[in-house]
Amino acid sequence: MHRFNTYLVESLRYIDEHFQTASLYDLAAKLNQTYYSLSKNIKKATNFTFKELLQEKRLTKAKELLDRTQLPITQIIEEVGYDNISYFYRIF
């Protein structure tokens, strides 16, 4: 269990630090885990998938940038890691 806790902490830190370009495959490689088992364990521990955790981080950062800066929405969308503006509008 201790090892998984380390993986979970590292996973959450990875999302926090690399949310613009984060990928489950990259994270699994960094942690020397299969993406499937890492994904399953993240879901089991947090009740959220990697993708959901990543999306929440990106949307939280986008909201923060909207509130605290004068950046154009297109730049904010790009800065938080989305490349599809209509998708961002749908989920935001």
N, C-alpha and C positions, 0 to 999 in steps of 0.2 A: 504494500500500500504506500509506503514511504516514497518509492520510486515514482509511482503514479502521481503523487502529490507534487513532486518536483516537475514532472512533465506538464501537469496542469498549470502550475505557476509559470513555467517557461512559456506555455502556450498563450496564456493571458498577457504576459509581458510582450511576447512577439506581436500579438494583435495590437497592443497599445503602441508599440514603437514602430511597427511597419504596416499600419493599416492601409496606407496608400497602395501598396503593392503586395500585401500579404496573400499567401496561398497555402492551403492545407498541405499540398505536395511538398513545398519548400520547407514548411515547418516540420513535417514528418521526416524529411531527409536530415534536417539539422538535429533532430532528436533521435535519429537512428531508429525510427519506428515505421511501421507500415501506415500509410495514410488511413486505411480502413480501421485498424485498431485504435489509432489516435482519435479518429473521428468518433468512434463508438464510445471511447472512454471520456471524451470531452462532453458528449451528450449525456452520458450516464451521470457525470459529476455536476453538471450545470443545468441540465434540462434544456439546453440550447445546443444547436449545431454550431460548428465552426463558422459556417456562413452567416448564421443569425448573430453570433457574437461580433463578427467582423462588420456586418451591416449596422448593428447598433452603435459600434464605435465610430464608424464613418458618419452616420446621421447625427450623432451627438457632436462630433467635431464640426460638421456643416452648420448645425444650429448655432454653435459657439461663434463661428466665423460670421454668420449672418448677423448675430447680435452685436458683435464687438468690432467689426470692420466695415469698411465701405467697398469691399471687393465686389466685383460683378458676380452674379450667381453662376455664370459659366466658369469663371475662374475658381470659385469655391468648389463646384462640382468636380472639376479636374483635380484640385488640390486634395480632396478627400479620397480620391482613387476611383472615381467613376468616369467612364468615357461615353456613356450614353445618357444624354440630357433627359430624354423622355422617360427613361427608366427611373432616373433619380426623381423626377416630378411625381411619378406614380407611387413610389415607395415613401416619399417624404410627406 
